[in-house]
Amino acid sequence: MYHVIVIYADQSFREFDHINKIEFYASSAYQTLEGNAITSHRYMLGNLTYHLFSEDGAATVSVHSAIAFEVYKEV
């Protein structure tokens, strides 16, 4: 599972734990990332919304004013 941090221009941030799937719409296609693809993907910022999934829930995060989208593998 993975830990995601989204950092915004005003230095606020949102953190998400135990993420096992990320979905988003980009380049005219809906994309799903799972497993190692979550850490190897080059995440775009701007007018995108990422849908983050864990075993116990889901979250939607906009990266419109984000300056960083960080993903770490949990140990």
KEPADREN-372316 format. One record per atom (N, C-alpha, C): z, x, y. Coordinates in steps of 0.05 Angstrom, whole numbers, padded with zeros to 5 digits, always signed. Each point is the difference from the previous one (the first is absolute). Example, Ala and Ser with C-alpha at 12.3 -4.5 7.8 and 13.67 -1.06 7.14 Angstrom:
BEGIN
+00156+00264-00114;+00000-00018+00024;+00000+00018+00024;-00014-00007+00021;+00001+00016+00024;+00014-00015+00022;
This chain:
BEGIN
+00000+00017-00023;+00000-00017+00023;+00000+00018+00025;-00005-00013+00023;-00005+00015+00024;+00016-00011+00024;+00005+00018+00019;+00015-00007+00024;-00020+00002+00023;-00002-00021+00016;-00019-00001+00022;+00015-00002+00027;-00008+00017+00019;+00011-00001+00027;-00024-00004+00020;+00002-00020+00017;-00019-00004+00021;+00014+00006+00027;-00011+00019+00015;+00011+00008+00025;-00018-00010+00023;+00012-00013+00020;-00015-00012+00022;+00002+00018+00025;-00017-00006+00019;-00002+00016+00025;+00026+00000+00015;+00016-00021-00001;+00025-00001+00014;+00023+00014-00015;-00007+00014-00022;+00018+00015-00017;+00017-00018-00018;-00005-00026+00000;+00012-00017-00020;-00014+00004-00027;+00012-00009-00021;-00012+00003-00026;+00009-00022-00019;-00016-00003-00022;+00007-00018-00022;-00001+00016-00026;+00019-00005-00017;+00001+00014-00026;-00001-00020-00023;-00014+00008-00021;-00002-00017-00024;+00004+00017-00025;+00018-00010-00017;+00007+00014-00025;-00013-00013-00024;-00003+00017-00021;-00009-00010-00027;-00027-00013+00000;-00018+00009+00017;-00027-00011+00001;-00016+00009-00024;-00014-00019-00013;-00016+00007-00023;-00030-00009+00003;-00006-00014+00022;-00028-00007+00005;-00003-00005+00030;-00023+00009+00011;-00007-00005+00028;-00028-00012+00000;-00003-00022+00015;-00026-00013+00003;-00007-00002+00030;-00026+00002+00005;-00010-00003+00028;-00030-00005+00000;-00010-00009+00023;-00028-00006+00003;-00011+00021+00019;-00020+00015-00009;-00012+00021+00016;-00029+00004-00009;-00017+00008+00018;-00028+00006-00007;-00013-00023-00015;+00005-00024+00009;-00013-00024-00011;+00008-00005-00029;+00022+00011-00009;+00009-00005-00028;+00031+00000-00001;+00010-00017-00018;+00029+00000-00005;+00006+00022-00019;+00020+00016+00006;+00007+00023-00017;+00029-00002-00010;+00003+00009-00025;+00027+00000-00012;+00005+00029-00009;+00024+00010+00007;+00009+00026-00008;+00024-00002-00018;+00000+00014-00022;+00022+00001-00018;+00003+00028-00011;+00023+00007-00010;+00004+00026-00013;-00004+00023+00020;-00013+00021-00010;-00004+00024+00016;-00019-00005+00024;-00016-00021-00001;-00018-00007+00022;+00016-00006+00025;+00025-00009-00003;+00017-00006+00024;+00005+00024+00016;+00005+00023-00013;+00005+00024+00016;-00025+00016+00007;-00021-00003-00014;-00024+00015+00005;-00019-00013+00021;+00005-00026+00006;-00017-00014+00018;+00004+00010+00029;-00021+00001+00016;+00003+00007+00028;+00002-00026+00016;+00024-00007+00009;+00005-00026+00013;-00011+00001+00029;-00013-00021+00007;-00011-00003+00027;+00020-00016+00017;+00001+00006+00025;+00016-00015+00019;-00018-00016+00018;+00011-00018+00016;-00016-00016+00017;+00002-00029-00007;-00022-00014+00000;+00000-00029-00004;-00001-00006-00030;+00021+00008-00015;+00002-00004-00028;+00028-00012-00007;+00001-00015-00021;+00025-00010-00011;+00002+00008-00029;+00022+00012-00007;+00005+00008-00028;+00019-00019-00013;-00005-00007-00025;+00018-00018-00015;+00013+00018-00021;+00026+00002+00001;+00016+00018-00017;+00015-00017-00021;-00002+00009-00025;+00013-00016-00022;+00019+00018-00015;+00023-00012-00007;+00019+00013-00018;+00007-00019-00022;+00018+00008-00018;+00007-00017-00022;+00016-00025+00009;+00013+00002+00023;+00017-00022+00009;-00009-00013+00026;-00024+00006+00009;-00009-00013+00025;-00026+00011+00010;-00007-00009+00024;-00024+00009+00013;+00005+00000+00030;-00016+00016+00014;+00002+00002+00029;-00028+00004+00012;-00004-00009+00024;-00025+00004+00014;+00006+00016+00025;-00015+00021+00004;+00005+00018+00023;-00026+00005+00015;+00001-00005+00026;-00022+00006+00018;+00002+00029+00010;-00022+00014+00001;+00000+00027+00010;-00015+00002+00027;-00002-00022+00014;-00015-00001+00025;+00010+00021+00020;+00026+00002+00004;+00011+00019+00019;+00015+00023-00014;-00006+00004-00025;+00013+00022-00015;-00012+00027+00006;+00016+00020-00002;-00010+00028+00003;+00001+00015-00026;+00014-00011-00020;+00001+00013-00026;+00006-00021-00022;-00012+00005-00023;+00004-00016-00025;+00006+00021-00021;+00025+00003-00008;+00009+00021-00018;+00007-00012-00027;-00008+00013-00021;+00005-00009-00028;+00012+00023-00015;+00023-00005-00014;+00013+00020-00016;+00005-00011-00028;-00003+00016-00020;+00007-00008-00027;+00030+00001-00003;+00012-00022-00011;+00029+00000-00004;+00007+00016-00025;+00023+00012+00001;+00009+00016-00023;+00020-00016-00016;
